[in-house]
């Protein structure tokens, strides 16, 4: 609206709806209300203890003023491909719950983001909450991003969530890249390579090199496509390594 790209005839203030501001744990999930501020998400004890990558993503959004006012639902509905929460929520396997006069819908994050600034939201819907599955024991996650300056949008971002068994064998892997495609990009070749293998340095290095396979990032004023491809591999290695270390520590 500030840029006059949208000129709605009516605005409805939903800030006074208390149900949209809660963070709660129930039925093996964490439910985050759509009006939860970024700073609340970053500092939430439940989020930091059970889904650290989401807290890390919220903590690097823009600056403190934006984190004090910006909301989880607003960021997801805006669907900027360089934003932090779409990438992080996709890596956690989150479900976006919407509401309208006709009822509610639950949309998997993989199906919610359709294109640049385009989602599966219907014109008569709002986001009600986001539901994040609580990872099992021996799980660890991390969110890292590369920017040109503090508080900037991501040149490349990586959200990783891993689960290992008692022998350090990877049982589940989710690796999602941001800033490199119209929507959050699942590094499926990396995920497939990691699952079933012991996460030593060699496996992490080799798996991370696969992060850029099937990836065709854009070139823009922040970075060239070639630079993004190289940084995707480098940042994936760091995020996967940190996630593996945290999973080991959570055994």
C-alpha positions as a printed NumPy array, in Angstrom:
array([[  0.   ,   0.   ,   0.   ],
       [  2.881,   2.35 ,   0.759],
       [  4.118,   1.881,  -2.814],
       [  0.554,   2.218,  -4.163],
       [  0.73 ,  -1.286,  -5.583],
       [ -2.456,  -2.113,  -3.702],
       [ -5.334,   0.249,  -2.914],
       [ -7.945,  -1.665,  -0.923],
       [-11.294,   0.027,  -0.356],
       [-11.545,  -1.315,   3.19 ],
       [ -9.054,  -2.271,   5.904],
       [ -9.969,  -4.512,   8.851],
       [ -7.816,  -4.423,  11.978],
       [ -7.415,  -7.967,  13.329],
       [ -4.921,  -7.054,  16.06 ],
       [ -7.554,  -7.328,  18.771],
       [ -8.259, -11.039,  18.176],
       [ -6.429, -12.754,  21.077],
       [ -6.645, -16.258,  19.578],
       [ -4.271, -15.182,  16.817],
       [ -1.387, -14.276,  19.126],
       [ -0.852, -17.513,  21.061],
       [  2.029, -20.001,  20.94 ],
       [  1.004, -23.323,  22.43 ],
       [  1.945, -26.987,  22.359],
       [ -0.708, -29.605,  21.693],
       [ -1.023, -33.057,  20.151],
       [  2.634, -33.316,  19.195],
       [  2.635, -29.949,  17.449],
       [  3.425, -26.319,  18.195],
       [  0.63 , -23.978,  17.147],
       [  1.735, -20.418,  16.395],
       [ -0.968, -17.801,  15.959],
       [ -0.798, -15.716,  12.789],
       [ -0.4  , -12.442,  14.72 ],
       [  2.606, -13.71 ,  16.677],
       [  5.335, -11.094,  16.264],
       [  8.711, -12.129,  14.926],
       [ 10.363, -11.169,  18.208],
       [  7.92 , -13.329,  20.166],
       [  8.765, -16.266,  17.928],
       [ 12.506, -15.687,  18.306],
       [ 12.336, -15.533,  22.106],
       [  9.677, -18.209,  22.744],
       [ 10.97 , -20.874,  25.143],
       [  8.872, -23.571,  23.458],
       [ 10.172, -22.672,  20.006],
       [ 13.814, -22.42 ,  21.098],
       [ 13.646, -25.728,  22.933],
       [ 11.77 , -27.765,  20.339],
       [ 12.279, -26.046,  16.961],
       [ 15.392, -23.909,  17.212],
       [ 15.749, -23.27 ,  13.483],
       [ 12.454, -21.371,  13.507],
       [ 13.654, -19.123,  16.343],
       [ 16.926, -18.537,  14.499],
       [ 15.069, -17.546,  11.346],
       [ 12.825, -15.111,  13.219],
       [ 15.826, -13.578,  14.966],
       [ 17.476, -12.469,  11.713],
       [ 14.439, -10.875,  10.084],
       [ 15.208,  -7.248,   9.162],
       [ 15.828,  -5.162,  12.304],
       [ 14.406,  -5.02 ,  15.814],
       [ 11.702,  -2.508,  14.895],
       [ 10.397,  -4.798,  12.166],
       [ 10.609,  -7.847,  14.45 ],
       [  8.565,  -5.995,  17.069],
       [  5.698,  -5.35 ,  14.638],
       [  5.938,  -7.89 ,  11.827],
       [  3.851, -11.047,  12.143],
       [  4.283, -14.694,  11.239],
       [  1.082, -14.743,   9.197],
       [  1.98 , -11.547,   7.392],
       [  5.371, -12.877,   6.32 ],
       [  3.941, -16.158,   5.043],
       [  1.058, -14.503,   3.193],
       [  3.463, -12.035,   1.555],
       [  5.521, -14.988,   0.251],
       [  8.699, -13.104,  -0.59 ],
       [ 11.105, -15.812,  -1.845],
       [ 14.013, -14.114,  -0.047],
       [ 12.171, -13.893,   3.292],
       [ 13.171, -16.058,   6.238],
       [  9.984, -17.619,   7.592],
       [  8.735, -19.243,   4.366],
       [ 12.033, -21.133,   4.063],
       [ 12.13 , -22.075,   7.751],
       [  8.493, -23.177,   7.93 ],
       [  8.875, -25.321,   4.821],
       [ 11.889, -27.075,   6.364],
       [  9.94 , -27.891,   9.517],
       [  7.071, -29.443,   7.555],
       [  4.687, -26.814,   8.894],
       [  0.996, -26.675,   8.039],
       [ -0.706, -23.319,   7.452],
       [ -4.252, -23.194,   8.796],
       [ -6.525, -20.677,   7.075],
       [ -9.943, -19.35 ,   8.035],
       [-12.869, -17.796,   6.188],
       [-16.633, -17.505,   6.538],
       [-16.835, -20.925,   4.861],
       [-14.635, -22.662,   7.425],
       [-10.96 , -23.538,   7.748],
       [ -8.369, -25.319,   5.641],
       [ -5.009, -26.902,   6.45 ],
       [ -2.37 , -26.438,   3.751],
       [  1.056, -28.043,   3.825],
       [  3.822, -25.478,   3.477],
       [  5.116, -27.316,   0.402],
       [  1.764, -26.595,  -1.258],
       [  1.18 , -23.118,   0.172],
       [  3.832, -21.174,  -1.775],
       [  2.995, -21.146,  -5.483],
       [  5.235, -18.487,  -7.058],
       [  6.808, -15.088,  -6.404],
       [  4.564, -13.355,  -3.841],
       [  1.813, -15.89 ,  -4.625],
       [  0.222, -18.383,  -2.248],
       [ -2.677, -20.802,  -2.071],
       [ -4.655, -18.305,   0.024],
       [ -8.087, -17.519,  -1.378],
       [ -9.342, -13.913,  -1.524],
       [-11.756, -14.517,   1.358],
       [ -9.22 , -16.23 ,   3.673],
       [ -6.712, -15.192,   6.305],
       [ -4.017, -17.241,   7.965],
       [ -5.207, -18.35 ,  11.388],
       [ -2.162, -20.227,  12.67 ],
       [  0.865, -22.274,  11.728],
       [  1.296, -25.811,  13.066],
       [  4.811, -27.198,  13.37 ],
       [  5.372, -30.91 ,  14.079],
       [  7.584, -31.366,  17.137],
       [ 10.741, -33.193,  16.03 ],
       [ 11.478, -36.553,  17.705],
       [ 14.448, -37.109,  20.068],
       [ 17.916, -36.953,  18.485],
       [ 16.819, -34.154,  16.185],
       [ 18.559, -30.895,  15.413],
       [ 17.975, -27.941,  13.145],
       [ 19.672, -24.755,  12.009],
       [ 18.924, -21.679,   9.924],
       [ 21.684, -19.708,   8.225],
       [ 21.595, -16.968,   5.625],
       [ 23.979, -14.88 ,   3.594],
       [ 23.193, -11.19 ,   3.058],
       [ 24.934,  -8.092,   1.743],
       [ 24.363,  -6.301,   5.025],
       [ 22.819,  -6.691,   8.459],
       [ 19.046,  -7.067,   8.275],
       [ 18.979,  -7.461,   4.508],
       [ 17.053, -10.072,   2.551],
       [ 18.798, -13.35 ,   1.85 ],
       [ 21.142, -13.858,  -1.074],
       [ 20.979, -17.507,  -0.059],
       [ 19.404, -19.012,   3.045],
       [ 19.392, -22.623,   4.239],
       [ 17.114, -24.256,   6.789],
       [ 18.058, -27.801,   7.793],
       [ 16.292, -30.235,  10.118],
       [ 17.77 , -33.689,  10.792],
       [ 16.98 , -36.721,  12.919],
       [ 19.6  , -39.387,  13.712],
       [ 19.539, -42.733,  15.513],
       [ 21.838, -43.968,  18.284],
       [ 24.449, -44.987,  15.685],
       [ 24.524, -41.488,  14.143],
       [ 22.682, -42.729,  11.058],
       [ 20.433, -40.077,   9.505],
       [ 16.79 , -41.184,   9.71 ],
       [ 15.135, -38.022,   8.367],
       [ 16.415, -34.925,   6.591],
       [ 14.794, -31.71 ,   5.44 ],
       [ 17.014, -29.167,   3.681],
       [ 15.315, -26.095,   2.198],
       [ 16.95 , -23.143,   0.431],
       [ 15.634, -19.599,   0.212],
       [ 16.488, -16.732,  -2.116],
       [ 17.322, -19.067,  -4.995],
       [ 13.926, -19.802,  -6.567],
       [ 10.386, -18.376,  -6.767],
       [  9.423, -20.49 ,  -3.73 ],
       [ 11.344, -22.273,  -0.949],
       [ 13.468, -24.92 ,  -2.664],
       [ 13.734, -28.442,  -1.247],
       [ 17.249, -29.765,  -1.863],
       [ 15.889, -33.255,  -2.498],
       [ 19.169, -34.649,  -3.828],
       [ 20.866, -33.633,  -0.596],
       [ 18.062, -35.057,   1.525],
       [ 18.11 , -38.396,  -0.297],
       [ 21.882, -38.635,  -0.015],
       [ 21.956, -37.977,   3.745],
       [ 19.192, -40.385,   4.763],
       [ 20.555, -43.802,   5.722],
       [ 24.153, -42.607,   6.085],
       [ 26.312, -41.845,   9.101],
       [ 26.703, -38.075,   9.226],
       [ 30.473, -37.713,   9.245],
       [ 32.345, -34.849,   7.606],
       [ 32.734, -36.672,   4.286],
       [ 29.021, -37.443,   3.979],
       [ 28.033, -33.891,   4.92 ],
       [ 30.49 , -32.465,   2.387],
       [ 29.325, -34.756,  -0.408],
       [ 25.65 , -34.286,   0.392],
       [ 25.978, -30.518,   0.486],
       [ 27.549, -30.453,  -2.959],
       [ 24.258, -31.837,  -4.263],
       [ 22.27 , -28.887,  -2.918],
       [ 22.611, -26.95 ,  -6.152],
       [ 21.583, -29.819,  -8.425],
       [ 18.351, -29.019, -10.308],
       [ 18.688, -25.435,  -9.092],
       [ 18.567, -22.467, -11.481],
       [ 18.768, -19.355,  -9.284],
       [ 18.233, -15.84 , -10.619],
       [ 20.827, -13.133, -11.108],
       [ 19.927,  -9.746,  -9.63 ],
       [ 21.476,  -6.685,  -8.016],
       [ 22.446,  -8.727,  -4.937],
       [ 24.278, -11.597,  -6.619],
       [ 24.807, -13.56 ,  -9.806],
       [ 23.31 , -16.984, -10.391],
       [ 26.791, -18.53 , -10.317],
       [ 27.545, -16.991,  -6.93 ],
       [ 24.25 , -18.254,  -5.524],
       [ 25.015, -21.782,  -6.717],
       [ 28.369, -21.8  ,  -4.926],
       [ 26.986, -20.235,  -1.768],
       [ 24.089, -22.703,  -1.724],
       [ 26.582, -25.554,  -1.379],
       [ 28.739, -23.765,   1.194],
       [ 25.822, -22.677,   3.379],
       [ 24.168, -26.094,   3.16 ],
       [ 27.357, -27.705,   4.457],
       [ 27.386, -25.383,   7.466],
       [ 23.671, -25.76 ,   8.217],
       [ 23.681, -29.553,   7.89 ],
       [ 26.83 , -29.845,   9.989],
       [ 25.36 , -27.673,  12.732],
       [ 22.068, -29.581,  12.643],
       [ 23.898, -32.912,  12.93 ],
       [ 25.892, -31.614,  15.902],
       [ 22.703, -30.424,  17.605],
       [ 20.965, -33.74 ,  16.903],
       [ 23.872, -35.565,  18.541],
       [ 23.663, -33.265,  21.542],
       [ 19.913, -33.935,  21.823],
       [ 20.362, -37.703,  22.087]])
